[in-house]
Amino acid sequence: MTPTPIRSLIAPARPGSRACLLALVVVALASTGATCPNALRGYQVGVSPLPRALPPQPTLEQVIGTVHDNTRRVRSLMAPQAVLSVPGVPRLSAQVACEPPRRFRLRAQTAITGGELDIGSNDELFWLWIRRHEPPVTLYCRHDDYAKSAARKLIPLRADWMPELLGLVTFRPEDQHEGPVTLSDGRIEIRTTMAGPDGAMRKSTILDGTTGLVLEQHLFTPTGERLASVRTSRHRVDPPSGAALPRLVEVSWPASGVEFQLELSSITTNMPPADPGQLWQMPSYEGFQPIDLADPSVTISGPAASPAPVPVPAQPAAAAPVRPLLPAPPAGFPTPPQPYPG
């Protein structure tokens, strides 16, 4: 059987972004005619006033314990009235559902066109569907096949990291954790080294020094390249669970120049979904062929050609420059993220 190049399957219908999991989140949006945005705008520093949860000089065990206590309070999370935004592109209404460690669903749509995006994960596999993609395919991969598949090079994020986008962070005991390191602004950092099929990956987790809330997460490849960054803010205490949860999630994917933000409202925790069988089941979209990324006949071809320019809508006035994300790290730790271009 002739190998099917992955890039030919996932290349967007119109140029504007590279192919990777979080980059593909905005492919449907980019097809409206906008290129990848230049910066995360309007980032708000800090969290809502919450009681102190950490002592003045916490130990690593105290920090991890505080984070895990907050995460364990949420067995499930649903936000049926979310908004997915990319600067310069119309906002999409979205629904988010999550049951750690692997169940995750993000669907986005417009009132005119209907469903545009479906990213999901259940206990067995994860999938990605984009209405405007050419050719029409639904990409999926079983979790057990991920490490040995071509998917890990295309989508270098495990499914159990998806809940962490929503602030439900877990420090795995099999990983190596160092810190906390006190930063100049009073925040603290935990530095993690985790084993991967292509070498040790690094992660930097930035937390509020008093509440212990996770504010930033930065993932590095084995070669030290920043793979992804997530910022969470506007934390509020969810009364039913007692967990402090973010209402704004901002994601940056430097390698593709992609960024987006997800605004969450009307969050419901620890309530069973109305139809769990449908929510956590990989959908079947008429006219879209399912493609298993672990299929040996699916291979990654060479780099895609540079995209042609496309018209860019008028942009609002630039916001104030964003401050650097991290101070200089010690020797041996990946280079910290630079400020997003303004």
MARDOSE-886169 format. One line per 4 residues: their letters; for each residue y, x, z of N, C-alpha, C. Coordinates in steps of 0.001 Angstrom, whole numbers, plus 500000, padded with zeros to 6 digits. Last residue first. Layout:
<rs>
A) Y/X/Z/Y/X/Z/Y/X/Z | ... $
</rs>
This chain:
<rs>
GPYP) 542050/504548/519586/542963/503431/519732/543628/503042/518459 | 538692/505413/520285/539895/505587/519460/540774/504355/519499 | 537715/505723/523706/537562/505038/522432/538835/505210/521605 | 537472/508972/525149/538140/507664/525070/537904/507040/523703 $
QPPT) 534075/510244/525185/535496/510415/525002/536164/509029/524968 | 531423/510598/527560/532080/509876/526470/533564/510194/526403 | 530372/513979/528430/530760/512609/528753/531415/511924/527571 | 527521/515758/527380/528967/515651/527298/529391/514211/527569 $
PFGA) 524729/515749/529694/525362/515525/528390/526875/515418/528479 | 524265/518482/531997/524343/517042/531761/525090/516805/530454 | 524442/521210/532162/523123/520634/531951/523134/519144/531714 | 527047/521411/534548/526277/522054/533493/524896/521408/533383 $
PPAP) 528605/518213/535332/528123/519556/535658/527316/520113/534500 | 531201/516610/533306/529948/516635/534059/529562/518051/534427 | 534549/515510/533619/533653/516538/533100/532386/516601/533944 | 534625/511888/534074/535156/513241/534211/534166/514240/533637 $
LLPR) 534529/509145/531732/533913/509984/532750/534664/511298/532884 | 536271/507697/530033/535235/507012/530781/534708/507839/531942 | 539877/507787/529798/538562/508402/529611/537523/507731/530505 | 541585/504645/529117/541414/505885/529860/540047/506491/529573 $
VPAA) 542947/503462/526102/541943/503313/527136/541730/504654/527820 | 546377/502779/525342/545186/503623/525210/544242/503421/526390 | 547321/499304/524989/547546/500622/525578/546273/501452/525476 | 546626/497810/521753/546769/497794/523202/547017/499210/523699 $
AAPQ) 548359/497151/518736/547417/497954/519495/547701/497871/520985 | 548755/493844/517506/549354/495096/517954/548387/495837/518859 | 546014/492594/515488/547102/492467/516457/547634/493836/516850 | 545489/493018/511935/545106/493270/513315/546295/493037/514241 $
APVP) 544496/491249/509073/545596/491786/509867/545179/491898/511318 | 541222/492147/507816/542257/491194/508209/543349/491873/509026 | 540367/494294/505211/540440/494162/506652/541541/493168/507002 | 538081/494541/502469/539372/494134/503023/539304/493936/504529 $
VPAP) 536020/497497/502396/536183/496060/502240/537511/495669/502852 | 534638/500416/500819/535654/499754/501652/535701/498265/501355 | 531092/500994/500873/532348/500849/500147/533362/500140/501023 | 529262/503214/503006/529661/501886/502588/530972/501908/501824 $
SAAP) 527225/505878/501875/528432/505465/502588/528887/504108/502082 | 523690/505196/501794/524934/505659/501189/526128/505160/501976 | 521436/506002/504472/522036/505060/503537/523332/505637/502985 | 519018/508613/504664/520275/508004/505084/520840/507088/504013 $
GSIT) 515602/507668/503657/516703/508590/503909/517967/507862/504300 | 513494/505278/505398/513885/506082/504246/515040/506979/504638 | 510887/504633/507526/512329/504825/507457/512641/505728/506280 | 508318/502198/506717/508806/503531/507048/510319/503581/506933 $
VSPD) 505599/500231/506945/507055/500168/507075/507545/501522/507540 | 502952/500588/507112/503503/500555/505758/505021/500444/505758 | 502335/500337/509791/502411/501685/509209/502988/501716/507812 | 504264/498156/511723/503353/498228/510586/503459/499615/509957 $
ALDI) 506200/497867/513573/505121/498797/513908/504101/498913/512793 | 507866/495903/512655/508369/497268/512585/507323/498304/512968 | 506942/493280/510755/506528/494007/511944/506963/495460/511812 | 508795/490678/509575/508470/492075/509292/508166/492782/510611 $
PQFG) 508752/487410/508254/508590/488260/509446/508144/489661/509048 | 511123/486181/505955/509810/486794/506111/509749/487632/507392 | 512669/483115/505739/512820/484470/506262/511439/485045/506570 | 512255/480483/505048/512776/481370/504011/512956/482803/504466 $
EYSP) 512849/479231/508250/512388/478944/506901/513067/479868/505892 | 512065/481077/511039/513155/480554/510220/512677/480411/508782 | 510611/480839/514021/510236/480950/512617/511316/480276/511794 | 511131/482726/517083/511340/481595/516176/510822/481893/514771 $
MQWL) 509155/483598/519813/509788/484104/518595/509915/482963/517590 | 509879/481963/522855/508980/482121/521717/509750/482643/520514 | 511456/481244/524955/510911/482601/524947/509911/482829/523825 | 512173/478568/524370/513199/479579/524626/512654/480988/524455 $
QGPD) 509786/477129/524164/510610/477329/522976/511602/478460/523169 | 508830/477258/526779/507971/477634/525676/508742/477905/524410 | 510916/476228/528363/510657/477670/528356/509766/478108/527215 | 513079/474017/528263/511910/474190/527408/511574/475668/527320 $
APPM) 514955/474239/530324/514427/472919/529962/513151/473035/529139 | 514340/476921/532672/514911/476366/531443/514247/475036/531097 | 514801/476842/536240/513898/476926/535081/514542/476315/533858 | 517237/478813/537834/516841/477463/537459/515933/477545/536239 $
NTTI) 518549/481168/538541/517314/480772/539237/516933/479318/539023 | 521921/480329/537672/520883/481280/538064/519712/480564/538722 | 524354/479869/535214/523373/479216/536073/522272/480210/536397 | 527754/480146/534362/526478/480823/534594/525626/480008/535560 $
SSLE) 530166/479450/533025/529181/478443/533447/527799/479048/533633 | 530497/482252/530789/531045/481225/531664/529948/480232/531992 | 531085/485422/529417/530133/484490/530004/530856/483500/530909 | 531731/487158/526514/532344/486475/527648/531404/485380/528131 $
LQFE) 531119/490156/525105/530472/488892/525396/531101/488322/526651 | 532257/492243/522468/532304/491804/523843/531707/490405/523960 | 531506/495211/520577/531702/493775/520709/531825/493441/522182 | 531361/497778/518118/531630/497333/519478/531829/495827/519467 $
VGSA) 530380/500532/516115/530333/499104/516408/530661/498847/517873 | 529959/503019/515076/531329/502542/515141/531427/501084/515496 | 527470/504053/515150/527735/503122/514059/529172/502632/514056 | 527510/505722/517331/526952/506240/516089/527266/505346/514899 $
PWSV) 528578/504156/519510/529379/505169/518819/528834/505599/517465 | 528750/501112/520423/527674/501880/519816/528327/502973/518961 | 529649/499291/523289/530081/500221/522253/528876/501006/521765 | 530360/496227/524849/529340/497140/524351/529925/497997/523246 $
EVLR) 531208/494422/527682/531727/495118/526509/530751/496220/526105 | 531284/491395/529326/530413/492511/528967/530946/493112/527678 | 532471/489444/531911/532845/490116/530669/531952/491333/530479 | 531516/488583/534263/531837/487538/533294/532278/488128/531958 $
PLAA) 528893/489883/536361/530063/490049/535498/530258/488840/534594 | 528024/488802/539683/527682/488924/538267/528936/489062/537425 | 526580/489130/542738/527850/489338/542053/527547/489654/540599 | 524457/486655/544226/524632/487872/543443/526028/487922/542842 $
GSPP) 523914/484296/545443/524613/485300/546232/524830/486597/545499 | 522782/482119/544188/521962/483314/544387/522593/484322/545332 | 524797/480078/544332/523381/479786/544579/522538/481023/544894 | 527362/481513/543843/526988/480930/545143/525498/480657/545325 $
DVRH) 527977/484547/542517/527300/483308/542152/526784/482655/543437 | 530989/486213/542594/529774/485902/543346/529241/484559/542884 | 532069/488014/539718/532237/486917/540667/530907/486686/541370 | 533697/490503/537811/532568/490086/538627/532966/488938/539562 $
RSTR) 535122/491652/535666/535372/490270/536090/534192/489714/536888 | 532749/493728/533809/533913/493487/534662/534031/491994/534954 | 530980/496392/532338/530935/495042/532891/532081/494874/533870 | 530236/498252/529476/531162/498035/530589/531046/496587/531041 $
VSAL) 528080/500519/527953/528276/499132/528366/529228/499112/529546 | 527215/502536/525193/527986/502370/526424/528175/500887/526685 | 524853/504676/523534/525444/503365/523791/526204/503398/525099 | 524511/507416/522911/523869/506387/522116/524535/505035/522293 $
REGT) 525849/510539/522659/526006/509248/523334/525498/508139/522424 | 523622/513270/522475/524536/512372/521766/524622/511040/522494 | 521710/514886/523628/522997/514773/524291/523996/513902/523578 | 519195/514862/522598/520061/515947/522141/521452/515876/522755 $
PTFL) 518073/512510/523623/517582/513806/524116/518453/514981/523696 | 521038/510374/524011/519803/510772/523359/519323/512092/523944 | 522389/508467/526706/522436/509641/525843/521063/509910/525240 | 524288/505723/527817/522968/506222/527467/523104/507347/526456 $
HQEL) 526123/504492/530435/526199/505303/529229/524838/505942/528990 | 527705/501833/532043/526436/502499/531792/526549/503230/530456 | 529911/500624/534590/529699/501240/533285/528297/501838/533235 | 529693/499181/536987/530852/498956/536119/530643/499515/534717 $
VLGT) 527797/497720/539470/527712/498560/538271/528852/498188/537330 | 528929/497679/542833/528707/496958/541584/528708/497931/540413 | 529515/498706/545299/528258/499100/544691/527951/498379/543394 | 531849/498326/546696/530969/497168/546518/529607/497545/545962 $
TGDL) 532870/501005/546749/532790/500195/547966/531803/499033/547829 | 532864/502255/544273/532513/503028/545448/532401/502241/546727 | 531278/500876/541463/532390/500765/542400/531977/501422/543716 | 529559/503183/539287/529604/502052/540201/530897/502046/540993 $
ITSK) 527974/504228/536359/529204/504285/537156/529309/503014/537991 | 525349/506069/535214/525691/504751/535749/526880/504903/536681 | 524053/507681/532487/525099/507760/533505/525466/506353/533923 | 521027/509029/531346/521843/507845/531560/522827/508100/532693 $
RMAG) 519072/510690/528880/519952/510729/530047/520759/509437/530131 | 515686/511402/527911/516968/510733/527695/517747/510756/529001 | 513491/513869/526781/514136/513270/527942/515487/512658/527560 | 511616/512963/523763/512245/513869/524712/512944/513120/525824 $
DPGA) 510589/510952/522289/511208/512047/521541/511894/513048/522463 | 509652/509078/524101/508708/509630/523114/509257/510810/522347 | 511058/509960/527332/511021/509177/526107/510078/509806/525113 | 511934/509849/530776/511066/510345/529723/511102/509398/528532 $
MTTR) 515232/510197/532078/514044/509376/531854/513255/509912/530668 | 517580/510871/534514/516807/511459/533423/515520/510668/533287 | 520761/509835/535637/519326/509567/535522/518750/510291/534316 | 523235/509802/538009/522791/510425/536773/521268/510388/536718 $
IEIR) 525700/507731/539263/524295/508107/539380/523851/508628/538024 | 528957/507928/540631/528097/508025/539453/526687/508411/539860 | 531738/506026/541904/530633/506953/542070/529723/506874/540851 | 535361/505924/542285/534089/505375/541864/533000/506427/542043 $
GDSL) 537609/507348/542853/536934/506682/543948/535628/506015/543558 | 538593/508787/540770/539223/507497/541027/538528/506708/542125 | 536998/511045/540556/538372/511220/541026/539045/509892/541370 | 533693/510338/541893/534642/510593/540818/536061/510578/541365 $
TVPG) 530891/511593/543514/532169/510899/543691/533142/511305/542600 | 527601/511028/542733/528713/511951/542526/530000/511150/542649 | 524737/510209/544741/525910/509833/543933/526956/510943/543881 | 522575/512111/542552/523857/511605/542999/523739/510985/544381 $
EHQD) 519905/511381/540268/520709/512341/541026/522039/511709/541402 | 516582/510483/539443/517951/510059/539721/518656/511095/540596 | 514062/510171/537099/514693/511091/538042/516164/510728/538204 | 511673/507435/536964/512756/508255/536424/513325/509161/537511 $
EPRF) 509934/505903/538395/509357/506981/537593/510413/507862/536931 | 511478/503914/539576/511014/505030/540424/510429/506174/539616 | 514433/502815/537912/512977/502885/537938/512509/504089/538745 | 516919/500878/538880/516632/502306/538816/515117/502482/538974 $
TVLG) 518302/498154/537190/517203/498639/538014/517035/500138/537796 | 520825/495652/536860/520383/497040/536702/519258/497364/537668 | 522276/493400/535488/521053/493335/536285/520323/494667/536146 | 524412/493355/533742/524646/493862/535089/523432/493824/535991 $
LLEP) 523746/492687/531238/524357/491630/532037/524577/492068/533480 | 522404/494858/530316/523689/494550/529685/524456/493525/530513 | 520027/494682/531617/521034/495543/532216/522389/495389/531543 | 518366/493141/530019/519012/492496/531163/520104/493351/531798 $
MWDA) 517606/495302/528171/518501/494234/527761/519121/493491/528944 | 515728/497093/528987/517122/497460/529214/518070/496312/528904 | 513296/496168/528217/513635/495963/529622/515017/496490/529971 | 513140/496966/525539/513464/495573/525834/513870/495373/527286 $
RLPI) 514778/500101/524833/513644/499313/525282/514096/497898/525645 | 516282/501374/521967/516513/500723/523250/515286/499910/523618 | 516640/502356/519276/516273/503218/520397/516632/502635/521754 | 515760/501397/516499/516226/500590/517623/515879/501341/518902 $
LKRA) 514911/503444/514856/515892/502504/514356/516555/501739/515485 | 513102/504774/516355/514149/505558/515732/515272/504665/515210 | 511381/502760/517125/512108/503468/518182/513221/504340/517628 | 510163/501845/514809/511241/501041/515397/512040/501825/516426 $
ASKA) 507999/503209/514037/509267/503647/513463/510437/502926/514098 | 505996/503477/517072/506418/502862/515815/507698/503500/515299 | 505206/504114/519568/504540/504816/518468/504974/504294/517104 | 506674/502461/521255/506791/503920/521412/506188/504683/520242 $
YDDH) 505898/499781/520492/507249/500301/520264/507288/501824/520260 | 503603/498498/521065/503608/499311/519847/504921/500047/519651 | 504133/496995/523279/503103/498031/523398/503074/498957/522188 | 506011/495159/522268/506429/496179/523224/505417/497321/523302 $
RCYL) 506063/494519/518765/505434/494325/520068/505811/495484/521001 | 508819/493522/516840/507922/494612/517225/507351/494291/518598 | 510606/492214/513968/510021/492103/515302/509128/493310/515562 | 512979/490644/511835/512366/491874/512324/511787/491645/513711 $
TVPP) 512943/488480/509274/513026/488475/510730/512273/489702/511225 | 514844/488439/506209/513694/488849/507019/513996/488595/508489 | 516134/488299/503141/515966/487427/504312/514690/487765/505084 | 517465/491616/502286/516705/490404/502014/516492/489572/503275 $
EHRR) 520312/490307/503840/519583/490387/502578/518780/491678/502548 | 521620/488148/506362/520961/489385/505972/520251/489243/504629 | 522788/485978/507490/523406/486514/506289/522743/487797/505790 | 521279/485416/509853/521280/484484/508726/521722/485157/507432 $
IWLW) 519150/487520/511475/520533/487354/511070/520557/486504/509810 | 517014/488275/514182/517241/487458/512979/518732/487324/512736 | 514665/490101/515931/516056/490069/515499/516146/489277/514195 | 512531/490450/518853/512828/490085/517470/514330/490088/517209 $
FLED) 509783/491767/520814/511195/491430/520636/511438/491162/519159 | 506833/490797/522789/507536/491408/521663/509019/491084/521701 | 505722/489852/525255/504901/490566/524290/505702/491346/523248 | 507514/488479/526815/506645/489437/527486/505850/490298/526514 $
NSGI) 510359/488488/524582/509515/487845/525579/508576/488895/526164 | 513582/488525/523247/512479/489320/523742/511685/488464/524725 | 516031/488229/520574/515222/487766/521690/514117/488720/522057 | 518754/487152/518748/518100/488335/519303/517306/487876/520515 $
DLEG) 520150/485671/516140/519140/485374/517158/518464/486685/517542 | 522911/484276/514385/522291/485434/515015/521294/484979/516060 | 523807/481896/513326/524108/483127/512598/523313/484314/513119 | 523499/478365/513061/523012/479622/513613/523305/480816/512725 $
GTIA) 526362/476857/511457/525194/476799/512322/524799/478176/512810 | 528683/476763/509970/527494/477329/509334/526235/477178/510171 | 530529/475383/511677/530404/475053/510262/529068/475512/509692 | 530492/476369/514224/530375/474929/514069/530122/474524/512622 $
TQAR) 528369/479261/514449/529656/478639/514221/529435/477145/514032 | 526455/481192/516886/526612/480289/515751/528064/479868/515597 | 523912/483067/518557/525324/482827/518245/525408/481995/516977 | 521798/483942/521233/521968/483211/519986/523451/482925/519788 $
LRFR) 519745/485934/523009/521153/485800/522638/521204/485134/521277 | 517453/486404/525570/517761/485652/524345/519271/485566/524188 | 514715/487903/527254/516144/487923/526933/516342/487128/525647 | 512382/489265/529381/512785/488048/528671/514301/488004/528509 $
RPPE) 511817/491511/530907/511766/491603/529454/512275/490376/528724 | 511850/491251/533748/512415/492446/533130/512525/492403/531602 | 514561/488825/533863/514072/490199/533933/512573/490222/534249 | 515479/486513/531825/514554/486548/532944/513990/487963/533017 $
CAVQ) 518240/484969/530281/517611/486210/530704/516692/485949/531891 | 520387/483818/527689/519383/483531/528709/518648/484819/529033 | 523296/482607/526158/522574/483761/526677/521593/483292/527736 | 524898/481472/523281/524134/481119/524459/523298/482333/524863 $
ASLR) 528142/481195/521722/526858/481836/521961/526204/481261/523207 | 530558/481029/519118/529988/480464/520334/528574/480996/520490 | 532477/483685/517884/531300/482853/517728/530911/482275/519083 | 535716/484370/516518/534797/484300/517652/533635/483357/517343 $
PVGP) 536483/486253/513566/536439/484988/514312/535385/485009/515405 | 537675/489585/513977/536666/488697/513405/536663/487394/514201 | 539362/491293/515315/539637/491054/513913/538666/490124/513226 | 536908/492412/517607/538317/492396/517197/538472/492211/515698 $
VSLV) 534354/490109/518269/534625/491423/517704/536081/491402/517256 | 532547/488142/520628/533795/488506/519952/533753/489928/519440 | 530926/485313/521755/530705/486647/521204/531899/487008/520335 | 530828/483394/524626/531588/483670/523408/531323/485109/522999 $
AQPA) 528798/480821/526233/529331/482174/526076/530079/482288/524757 | 527535/478595/527529/528851/478492/526903/529504/479867/526818 | 525170/478985/528891/525126/478181/527656/526454/478088/526924 | 523669/481314/530420/525091/481076/530151/525175/480299/528842 $
MLSR) 521290/481956/532898/521608/481272/531659/523112/481041/531578 | 518828/483878/534493/520261/483664/534264/520429/482967/532920 | 516485/484484/537145/516809/484024/535792/518302/483774/535708 | 516517/485809/539489/515223/485709/538806/515412/485224/537371 $
VRRT) 518595/487594/541292/518633/486823/540041/517267/486884/539378 | 518300/489248/543422/518734/487883/543707/518666/486978/542473 | 517808/491755/542457/516662/490945/542871/517044/489500/543181 | 520400/492812/542078/519582/492448/540921/518447/491507/541310 $
NDHV) 521247/493300/544715/522009/492376/543870/521150/491886/542694 | 519316/495137/545510/519477/493891/546268/520229/492856/545442 | 519769/497214/543730/518532/496441/543618/518621/495127/544388 | 522242/498173/544685/522121/497657/543321/520887/496771/543183 $
TGIV) 521487/498968/547275/522524/497954/547086/522437/497333/545703 | 519565/500969/546727/519192/499778/547480/520195/498650/547305 | 521124/502885/545448/520071/502211/544704/519650/500926/545412 | 522780/503583/547637/523353/503060/546396/522306/502273/545627 $
QELT) 520917/504513/549513/521782/503376/549847/522380/502750/548595 | 519775/506693/548180/518928/505556/548550/519776/504327/548874 | 521951/508411/548000/521354/507885/546779/520520/506649/547091 | 524362/507487/550545/523277/508300/550011/522769/507658/548720 $
PQPP) 527966/507183/550748/526609/506645/550678/525606/507666/550156 | 530480/507417/552510/529757/508460/551789/528287/508051/551685 | 531325/504858/553503/532262/505767/552822/531583/506877/552023 | 528691/502445/552625/529471/503242/553584/530374/504208/552831 $
LARP) 528876/499449/550665/528462/500833/550811/529279/501516/551891 | 530003/496990/550552/528548/497012/550657/528015/498420/550880 | 532838/495113/551347/532252/496445/551226/530739/496354/551425 | 533333/492023/549496/533178/492801/550725/532536/494159/550470 $
LPSV) 535619/491858/546736/534324/491571/547322/534169/492429/548564 | 537919/490908/544370/537749/491377/545750/536411/490915/546329 | 536658/491667/541087/537251/490736/542030/537014/491232/543445 | 537124/495057/539874/536372/493835/540041/537119/492924/540997 $
GVQY) 538330/497445/537342/538156/496888/538669/537400/495578/538674 | 540229/497057/534375/539616/497928/535363/539452/497178/536676 | 539676/495543/531366/540278/495372/532676/539512/496209/533688 | 540508/496140/528026/539546/496355/529101/540257/496281/530440 $
GRLA) 541860/495554/525604/542100/494746/526790/541072/494938/527895 | 539459/496416/523100/540808/496071/523510/540807/495338/524840 | 537759/499009/521802/537611/497912/522751/538993/497625/523318 | 538512/499751/518352/538559/500008/519784/538228/498772/520566 $
NPCT) 538085/499188/515628/538446/500537/516037/538343/500781/517526 | 535362/497395/514063/536629/497509/514758/536854/498914/515278 | 534011/497590/510761/533802/497790/512184/535141/497996/512872 | 535640/495196/508560/534899/496412/508847/534735/496521/510340 $
AGTS) 535221/491828/507474/535889/492817/508313/535025/494044/508447 | 533918/489867/506111/534887/490647/505347/535593/491687/506173 | 531826/488592/507168/532977/487745/506888/534068/488514/506160 | 529960/490441/507790/529851/489859/506463/530973/488894/506163 $
ALAV) 530358/491023/510429/530980/491908/509447/530939/491313/508059 | 528773/489114/511664/530225/488975/511746/530901/489813/510669 | 526262/490030/511128/526612/488691/510667/528116/488480/510688 | 526439/492464/512444/526323/492445/510998/526700/491081/510446 $
VVLA) 526498/492631/515180/527734/492235/514513/527634/492245/512997 | 523958/493351/515873/524544/492195/516526/525775/491697/515785 | 523438/495716/514696/523087/494528/513940/523608/493264/514597 | 524135/497428/516727/524989/497368/515550/524711/496098/514772 $
LLCA) 522019/497090/518465/523311/496544/518860/524285/496510/517695 | 519937/498193/516692/519859/496909/517362/521215/496337/517717 | 521120/499332/513512/520492/499591/514787/520641/498310/515576 | 522561/500399/510628/521498/499549/511145/520976/500102/512452 $
RSGP) 526176/500428/510257/524845/500976/510153/523842/500038/510798 | 528499/498335/508472/527996/498942/509691/526608/499467/509441 | 529420/497673/505928/530379/497623/507002/529857/498175/508302 | 528483/495777/502971/528610/497002/503761/529591/496811/504889 $
RAPA) 526507/492814/503019/527739/493466/502599/527938/494678/503471 | 523998/492493/504030/524284/491950/502714/525560/492525/502153 | 522726/495489/505637/523472/494246/505610/523802/493810/504190 | 519377/496614/505657/520733/496873/505189/521491/495571/505094 $
ILSR) 516780/496176/506346/517803/495794/507310/519214/496054/506834 | 515149/496971/504290/514931/495660/504885/516109/495224/505737 | 515895/499471/503637/516033/498468/502584/515856/497077/503141 | 515249/500760/505969/516663/500575/505645/516845/499541/504546 $
IPTP) 512463/500873/505881/513125/500000/506844/514556/499740/506429 | 510587/500801/502887/511637/501463/503673/512317/500478/504605 | 507220/500354/502807/508458/499588/502644/509546/500232/503474 | 504719/502148/501028/505556/501953/502221/506830/501195/501880 $
TM) 502194/500552/499173/503428/501333/499089/504290/501092/500314 | 498799/500857/500000/500000/500000/500000/501238/500883/500000 $
</rs>
